[in-house]
Amino acid sequence: MHGIDVIEEREVDRGWVFRCSIAETCEVEIQLNWADYNRWCPSGTAAPGAVAEAVLACFLAHGVTVPKSMDAGRVRRLGDRADDHVMKAIAAYE
């Protein structure tokens, strides 16, 4: 999706941290906590890495520059429908 690939995944307190490449041109680190994972994937059927990719895809779809390091919840700054956009992107993985 949008050339986003998870390079590395590690578990941390309260969630995961992913190192991802975007279109093989840059790398970003995104932290996904359990609360956000459960909000966007209440069924628990999507891999956490797919959720992180969906968040990054939402930023890219909105033309927003993705910072080198961020928390996944930051996507809500894109507006009221950000959660819906992320959940729709996750559905593409399931």
N, C-alpha and C positions, 0 to 999 in steps of 0.2 A: 504494500500500500504506500504510494507516494515515494517508493524507494527507501522505506524505513526498515532497518534491520536491527534486531537486538544482537549485540556483540557479546555482552556479558550480563549475567543476572546474579545478584547476590541477595540473600535474605538479611534484613536488619531488624532492629526492634520496631515493631508495629508495621512491618511491610517489606518492601523490596526496593532495591536500587538497580536500575538498568543503564548500561552504557549502550547507546544506540548510534548507528550511522544514518545519516540522511543523504540519500542520493550519492553515497560514497564520497561526498565532498566535505562533510563535517561530522564531528562526533558531539553528542550531548549526553548528559547524565540526567536521568529523571527518577525521582523518588515517588513511589506509589504506596500509600498507606492502606491498611486493611479497610478502613472506613470508606475511602473513595472507591476501592475495588468493589466492596459490597454495594455501594450506591449504584455504580455503573453496570455491575454484573451480579444482580441479586441471586441468580440461579447458580452462580459459581462454575458455570460450564466453560468459560473462556479462560485461557491461560493468562496469568498476570502480565506476561510479556505482550500479549495481544492487546491488553487494555492500555499498557504504556504506549504501544504503537498507535492505538486509536486516538489517544490524547495528543500525541505529536501530529498526527494527521489532521486533527481538528485545527491546531494552530496553523498548519500549512494551508489548509483550505480557506482560512480567514485571512491569509496573506500576512500573518504576524511572524516576525523574526523570532526564532526559538533561541532562548538563552542557552549558554553552555551547560548550565546546571539549574535545575528547577524542581519544584514539587508539582506533581500532577494536578493537584487542586487549583493551581494557578489558572487553569483553563477556564474556570468560572468567571474570570475577569473579562472574558469575551462576550458575556451577556447572559440573559436569562435562559436562553435555549442551549447553552453550552453542554449541559448534561445530556440533552436529547441528541445533540450531534455526536457526542462520544459514544453513547449507547447504540446509535445507528451504525457507526463505524465498527463497533465490536461485533454487531450482528453479521457483518461481512466475513468475519473470521469463523463464525459458528456454522 
